[in-house]
Amino acid sequence: MTKLFTHRLRVRYSECDQQNVVFNGHYLFYYDVALTELWREVTGGYASMVEGEPTWSWRRRGSAIARGHATTN
């Protein structure tokens, strides 16, 4: 079974309207933060990614990334 990634993000007052609903334009920012944190957890951070041997592989669960296209083994 795969591990579920979660990242808690605090919604700031300026990102909500007067009915306490998050403005739609901020969801893309939340997605970017979550994707960055996922990458950081998978690779161990930028410094460890640049330093040496990767702790991760593009080959996961039978799929491979080749020439920009996802292929199934």
N, C-alpha and C positions, 0 to 999 in steps of 0.2 A: 504494500500500500504506500502511496506517495504522501509526503509530508505537505500539509497545507500551510502556505505562507500567509501571515497576517501582519499588518502594520497599522498601528493606531495613529490617527491624525486628528489634531484638535482643530475644530472649525472656529475661525476667529469672527469677532463681532462684525468687522467690516465686510465679510464675505456673505452676510445674510441680509435679507430685506426686512421690512418692518413686521412681517408675519413670522419671523424666525425661520425662514426657508432659505436654503443656500441658493445663491444665484447660479444659474446653469453654466455660465462661463467659467466657473471655478472648478468644475468637474475634470476638465482636461489637466489642470494643474495638479489635482489630487492623483490622477492617473500617472502623471509624470513622476511625482514623489514616490508612489508605490512601486513603479517600475524601477526607479533608481535604487530603492531600498532592497528590492528583490535581487537585482544585479549585485549589489554590495554583499548580500548574504551568500549568494552562489559563488562569487569569485573571491570572497574574503577581503574585499576592498581594493581600491585603486593601487595602493602601494604594493600589496602582495601580488596583484595581477601583473604589474610591470617588472617586479624583481626577478622572477624565475619561473620554475615549473608551475603550470596551472594546476589548481586543485579541482578543476572541473573539465568537462569534455562536452563538445557539441553533440556527440553521439549519446542519445538518451532514448530508452525504450523503443529501439528498433527504427528510429528515424535519423537521418543524416542531412546536413545542410551542404549542398554542393552547387557551386556556381550560382548562388542566390536563390536556388529553388529547393524546396523541401522534397526529399525523396524517401520512399519507404523501402527498407531492406527486405 
